[in-house]
Amino acid sequence: MMSVGELEPDTTSYICEDFIQGVCQHGDHCSKLHYPVPYLWQMNLNFFGLYSFSPEISLFIESQYCNPMNTKCHLEQSLAINESCVLTDVCIHFDIMMASVRHLSSFGKVDVKRLSTMSFAMPLLSGSKDPAVVKKYYTQWRWYWYHADERIWKVFGEHCPVPDQQTLEMKFCFQPRQLDYRFEASDGIDFVIEFGPSNWFMTLLPFVLLKPNNKPVEGWPIRRRPLLQHSSALSPQWPPIKQLPYVISFPMYWSPLDQSKDWEVVKLSKVSAEFAEVNGSFVKSLMDQKATTRRKVKEIFRLQNPFVWQRYVIKKNFMQANNNCNEKQLFHGTMTECAVKGICRHGFDIRCNGVNNTIYGRGSYFAASSGYSDRYAHNSVRRRSWMFLARVLVGRYAVGNKTMSRPPPIDPTRPFAELYDSCVDSTSNPKLFVIFDCDQCYPEYIIGYNDASIPDSD
């Protein structure tokens, strides 16, 4: 059997979902491809150009691709490219998106392209909260992980509540601004999904941030495949659109919020301006302290905790209204990964003060210098030390002492009147700040570093 397709220019990235419904108003000026179904398979035949498979063959390839068990699809039909060129033994390899083909007596490989409508997560990334905006013709991508013992591919969200499909797809579509996705399963075990060009793996983390000694850890293959859809029988099948119960806006530089858990750490790219700024603050203040041991930043994470952030913003707005905000970026060192995880989940808990020092009050301590915080973070036994770079509302401050469990009153003759906002070691040149209200601090970045003399491969 022989099938005839079409040669077309490679000028578009998506299929127009409005055209499928018959409501596209752009006509020939539409930037998307006008095609009657939400998917189209193509091959790049080099000198011949882009070859589009016929609708019947595209449907067959799509049906094979939608099954996560399949890694390739073999076409029994011969493909007539033109009068002088017929391809046989066409086999499409899904993992690398290439096809092996025979032309006459020679074999070769060509690139394969799958065109489709946009992912259902794209309008959610643009800020839409209206389920009607997520049209039924958008591509319904699903994420699977491979259970080696049972030898089956399982759907995320069905066999365990975390992570959900919406969050995974939003994180993927946000590349390259988010390199991986880290989450905690219901049994308390931590995992990380590292995104790559086409193959992804989920690995086990004994702590939320750190692979032990950078040794290989157990991993599970992951696949992203669409649901099979027919133009004559399309129905909305996207996961329920979740909305977090917070009304305050979040920073524009945040990644899409995790819809299945309360907080998330996002690893920063080492070539990003955000990484350079945080690393620069750490290194500069360390040098200002004239530290005898060099430290090297290995990784930086941004904490995205909507609930803790909301409390911080409310407090900041209140202090700004009273003209006593005075926001600073300060450092806070901690000895253990368990403490790091606790701060990520709950913020700085004032009730846990007094572990290291209470000389200026029984609160959470922050330093203007990373060199000072390094004393409470560095541990020669561990290969990695952890330090927070936090946003802190220091406001108006006074010198504290170890008996204080709150800032002193501004007017000593009126002890129940207005209080200072924080305590310091010196009012003329403060290097230490003590905060007694957890809403006045947000643990924005987690810096992982070690001695520069210790070899530690990334």
C-alpha positions in Angstrom: 0.0 0.0 0.0 1.2 3.5 -0.8 0.3 6.7 0.9 0.6 10.3 -0.5 1.3 13.2 1.9 2.2 16.8 1.3 5.4 18.9 1.2 5.0 22.1 3.2 7.2 25.0 4.4 8.2 24.9 8.1 6.6 28.2 9.2 4.5 27.5 12.2 4.8 26.0 15.7 1.1 25.3 16.6 -2.1 24.3 15.1 -4.9 26.8 15.4 -7.5 25.7 17.9 -10.0 28.4 16.7 -9.8 27.1 13.1 -10.8 23.6 14.3 -14.0 25.2 15.8 -14.5 27.3 12.7 -14.1 30.6 14.6 -10.6 31.8 13.6 -10.9 35.5 12.6 -7.3 35.9 11.3 -7.8 33.9 8.1 -4.6 33.7 5.9 -2.8 36.1 8.4 -3.1 33.6 11.3 0.3 32.7 12.8 -0.8 29.1 13.4 -1.4 26.3 11.0 -5.0 25.8 9.9 -5.6 22.0 10.1 -8.8 20.1 10.9 -7.4 18.1 13.8 -5.3 19.0 16.8 -2.2 17.1 15.7 -0.1 16.6 12.6 3.1 14.5 12.1 5.8 15.6 9.7 9.3 14.6 8.5 12.1 16.9 7.5 13.4 15.4 4.3 16.2 17.9 3.8 16.3 18.7 0.1 12.6 17.8 -0.3 11.5 20.0 2.6 9.0 19.3 5.3 6.7 16.3 4.5 3.3 16.1 6.2 1.8 12.7 6.7 -1.7 12.1 5.5 -4.5 12.5 8.1 -5.0 8.7 8.2 -1.3 8.0 8.9 -1.0 10.9 11.3 -3.9 9.4 13.3 -2.1 6.0 13.4 1.2 7.6 14.5 -0.7 9.7 17.1 -2.5 6.6 18.5 0.9 4.9 19.0 2.5 8.0 20.5 -0.3 8.4 23.0 0.5 5.1 24.6 3.5 5.6 27.0 4.5 2.0 26.5 5.5 2.7 22.9 9.0 4.0 22.0 8.6 3.7 18.2 6.1 3.3 15.4 6.6 1.3 12.2 4.7 2.2 9.1 3.7 -0.6 6.7 2.8 1.8 3.9 5.3 3.2 1.4 5.4 7.0 1.2 5.3 8.7 -2.2 7.2 11.9 -1.7 7.0 12.7 -5.4 7.1 10.9 -8.7 10.7 9.9 -8.4 11.0 9.4 -4.6 9.3 6.6 -2.6 10.2 5.9 1.0 9.8 2.4 2.6 10.5 0.8 6.0 9.7 4.1 7.8 10.1 3.7 11.6 9.5 6.7 13.9 11.5 6.7 17.2 9.5 8.8 19.7 12.3 9.3 22.3 14.6 11.1 19.9 12.0 12.3 17.4 13.7 10.9 14.4 12.7 8.4 11.7 14.7 5.7 10.0 13.8 5.4 6.3 14.8 3.5 3.2 15.1 5.2 -0.2 15.9 2.7 -2.9 18.7 0.6 -1.5 20.0 3.0 1.1 19.0 3.8 4.7 19.0 7.1 6.5 17.6 9.1 9.4 15.5 12.2 9.3 14.1 14.6 11.9 10.4 14.1 12.9 8.2 16.9 14.0 4.8 16.7 15.8 2.6 19.8 15.4 -0.3 20.2 17.8 -2.5 22.8 19.5 -1.1 24.5 22.5 -0.8 22.7 25.8 -3.8 23.2 28.2 -1.3 24.8 30.7 -0.3 27.7 28.4 -3.3 29.9 29.3 -2.8 29.2 32.9 0.7 30.5 32.7 -0.6 33.7 31.2 -2.7 34.2 34.3 -6.1 33.0 33.2 -8.2 31.6 36.0 -11.3 31.0 33.8 -11.8 27.3 33.0 -13.6 28.3 29.8 -10.4 29.8 28.5 -8.8 26.4 28.5 -10.4 25.3 25.3 -11.3 21.7 24.6 -9.1 21.7 21.5 -5.9 22.4 23.5 -3.6 19.4 23.7 -4.2 17.3 26.9 -0.7 16.3 27.9 -0.3 13.6 30.6 2.8 12.6 32.7 3.7 9.0 33.5 6.4 7.4 35.6 7.7 3.8 35.1 7.2 1.3 37.8 10.0 -1.2 37.2 8.7 -3.9 39.5 5.2 -3.9 37.9 6.6 -3.1 34.4 3.9 -0.5 33.7 3.7 3.2 33.2 1.7 4.9 35.9 -0.1 8.3 35.7 1.0 11.0 38.1 -1.9 12.1 40.3 -3.9 8.9 40.0 -1.8 6.6 42.1 -0.5 9.3 44.4 -1.9 12.9 45.0 1.5 14.6 44.4 2.5 15.8 42.0 -0.6 16.7 40.0 -0.8 16.9 36.2 -1.5 20.6 36.1 1.6 21.5 38.1 3.9 19.2 36.1 2.7 20.6 32.8 3.0 24.2 34.0 6.6 23.6 35.2 7.5 21.9 31.9 6.1 24.8 29.8 8.0 27.3 32.0 11.4 26.0 30.8 14.1 27.1 30.7 13.3 29.3 33.6 12.8 26.3 35.8 15.4 23.5 35.5 13.7 20.9 37.7 10.8 20.3 40.0 11.2 19.1 43.6 8.3 17.7 45.6 7.6 15.7 48.7 5.4 12.6 48.4 2.6 11.8 50.8 5.0 9.4 52.8 7.5 12.3 53.4 10.0 11.1 50.8 11.5 13.8 48.6 11.9 13.6 44.9 13.3 15.7 42.0 12.3 15.7 38.4 15.0 17.0 36.1 13.8 18.3 32.8 15.9 17.6 29.7 15.5 18.0 25.9 13.3 14.8 25.5 14.0 12.3 28.4 13.2 13.0 32.0 14.0 11.2 35.2 12.6 11.3 38.7 15.2 10.7 41.4 15.0 10.1 45.1 16.4 12.8 47.5 17.1 11.9 51.1 16.8 15.6 51.9 14.9 18.3 50.1 17.9 19.9 48.5 20.9 17.5 48.5 22.0 14.3 46.8 24.4 12.6 49.3 28.0 13.1 48.2 26.8 13.5 44.6 26.5 9.7 44.3 24.0 8.3 41.8 20.6 7.8 43.3 17.7 5.6 42.3 15.8 7.0 39.4 12.6 6.3 37.5 12.0 7.2 33.8 9.3 9.7 33.0 7.3 10.2 29.8 5.0 13.0 28.7 2.4 11.9 26.1 -0.9 13.4 24.9 -4.4 12.0 25.2 -5.7 10.8 21.9 -8.3 13.2 20.5 -10.6 13.1 17.5 -11.9 16.2 15.9 -15.4 14.8 15.8 -15.5 13.8 19.4 -13.4 16.2 21.4 -14.5 16.9 25.0 -12.8 18.8 27.9 -10.5 16.4 29.7 -8.0 18.6 31.4 -7.3 18.1 35.1 -9.4 20.3 37.4 -8.0 23.8 37.4 -6.9 24.5 40.9 -6.7 28.0 42.4 -4.7 28.8 45.6 -6.8 30.6 48.2 -4.5 33.6 48.3 -5.4 37.0 46.9 -2.0 38.8 47.1 0.1 38.8 44.0 3.4 37.1 43.9 6.7 38.3 42.5 6.9 38.3 38.7 10.1 36.3 38.7 8.6 33.3 40.5 8.0 30.1 38.7 4.4 28.9 38.3 3.1 28.0 41.8 2.9 24.4 42.8 -0.8 23.4 42.9 -0.4 20.3 45.0 1.6 21.4 48.0 2.2 24.5 50.1 5.8 25.3 49.2 8.5 24.6 46.7 12.2 25.3 46.2 13.2 26.2 42.6 16.8 25.7 41.6 18.3 28.8 39.9 20.3 28.5 36.7 23.9 29.4 37.2 23.8 31.7 34.1 20.8 33.7 35.3 21.0 37.2 36.6 19.1 36.1 39.8 21.9 33.6 40.6 24.6 36.2 39.9 22.9 38.7 42.2 22.5 36.3 45.2 26.0 34.8 44.7 27.5 38.3 44.5 25.9 39.3 47.8 27.2 36.2 49.5 30.7 36.5 48.2 31.1 40.2 48.7 30.0 40.2 52.4 32.2 37.1 52.9 35.2 39.0 51.6 34.3 42.0 53.7 34.7 39.8 56.8 38.1 38.8 55.5 37.3 35.1 56.0 40.4 32.9 56.2 38.7 30.0 54.4 37.3 30.4 50.9 33.8 29.3 50.2 32.3 28.4 46.9 28.6 28.5 46.1 27.5 25.3 44.5 23.7 25.9 44.1 21.1 28.4 45.0 17.3 27.8 45.4 14.4 30.2 45.5 11.8 29.4 48.1 8.2 29.8 46.9 5.9 29.6 49.9 2.7 31.5 49.1 1.3 31.4 52.7 4.5 32.7 54.3 4.9 35.2 51.5 1.4 36.5 52.0 2.0 37.1 55.7 5.2 38.9 55.0 3.5 41.2 52.4 0.7 42.1 54.8 3.2 43.0 57.5 5.3 45.0 55.0 2.2 47.0 53.8 1.3 47.7 57.4 4.8 48.9 58.3 5.0 51.0 55.1 1.7 52.7 56.0 3.4 53.7 59.3 6.6 54.8 57.6 8.8 52.3 59.4 9.4 49.5 56.9 13.2 49.5 56.4 13.5 46.3 54.4 16.9 44.6 54.2 18.4 41.5 52.7 20.2 39.6 55.6 21.8 36.2 56.1 20.8 33.4 58.4 23.0 30.2 58.8 21.7 26.8 59.8 23.5 23.6 60.6 21.2 20.8 59.4 19.2 20.0 56.3 16.2 19.2 58.6 16.3 22.8 59.8 16.5 24.1 56.2 13.4 22.1 55.4 11.5 23.3 58.5 12.2 26.9 57.6 11.1 26.4 54.0 7.8 24.9 55.2 7.0 27.2 58.1 9.2 30.3 57.8 11.4 31.5 60.6 9.7 30.2 63.7 10.5 32.5 66.7 9.5 29.8 69.1 12.6 27.8 68.1 15.0 30.6 69.1 17.9 30.2 71.5 19.6 27.3 69.7 22.8 29.2 69.1 22.7 32.7 70.7 20.3 34.9 72.6 22.7 37.7 73.7 20.5 40.4 72.0 17.1 38.9 72.6 15.2 35.6 72.3 14.3 35.9 68.6 15.5 34.9 65.1 19.0 36.3 64.3 20.0 37.7 61.0 23.4 39.1 59.9 24.4 41.7 57.5 27.4 39.6 56.5 27.5 36.1 55.2 30.8 35.7 56.9 29.1 36.0 60.3 26.3 33.6 59.4 28.9 31.1 58.2 29.9 30.4 61.8 26.4 28.9 62.4 26.1 27.2 59.0 29.5 25.7 58.3 30.2 22.1 59.3 33.5 20.5 58.3 32.0 17.0 58.5 29.4 17.7 55.8 30.3 18.5 52.2 27.6 21.1 51.9 26.6 24.0 54.2 23.4 26.0 54.0 22.6 29.6 54.4 19.4 31.7 53.8 19.4 35.1 52.2 16.2 36.5 53.7 14.0 39.6 53.3 13.8 41.2 56.7 11.7 44.1 57.8 14.0 45.6 60.5 12.0 48.8 60.9 13.1 50.9 63.8 15.5 49.2 66.1 17.2 49.4 69.5 20.1 47.6 71.2 18.8 44.3 72.7 19.8 42.1 75.6 19.3 38.5 76.4 16.3 39.1 78.6 14.1 40.5 75.8 11.4 38.4 74.2 10.1 41.4 72.3 11.5 44.8 71.2 11.6 47.5 73.9 9.1 50.4 73.9 10.1 53.5 72.0 9.1 55.6 75.1 10.4 53.8 78.2 7.9 55.6 80.4 5.0 54.0 78.4 5.9 50.3 78.3 2.6 49.3 76.7 2.7 51.9 74.0 4.5 51.6 70.6 7.4 49.3 70.4 10.6 49.2 68.3 10.4 46.7 65.4 13.6 44.8 66.1 16.8 44.7 68.2 20.4 45.1 67.1 23.9 44.8 68.4 24.6 48.5 67.7 22.4 51.3 66.5 25.2 53.2 64.8 26.5 50.3 62.7 24.3 47.2 63.2 25.7 43.9 62.1 23.1 41.7 63.8 19.4 42.0 63.8 16.9 40.1 66.1 13.4 39.7 64.9 10.6 38.7 67.3 7.7 38.6 64.7 7.9 35.8 62.1 5.9 37.8 59.7 8.8 40.3 59.4 11.0 37.9 57.6 10.8 35.8 54.5 13.4 33.1 53.7 13.8 34.0 50.0 16.9 32.1 48.9 18.8 29.0 50.1 22.5 29.0 49.3 24.4 25.7 49.2 28.2 26.1 49.5 31.3 24.4 50.7 35.0 25.0 51.2 36.6 25.8 47.9 39.4 23.4 48.7 37.0 20.4 48.9 36.4 18.7 45.5 32.7 18.6 44.8 31.5 17.8 41.3 28.2 19.2 40.2 
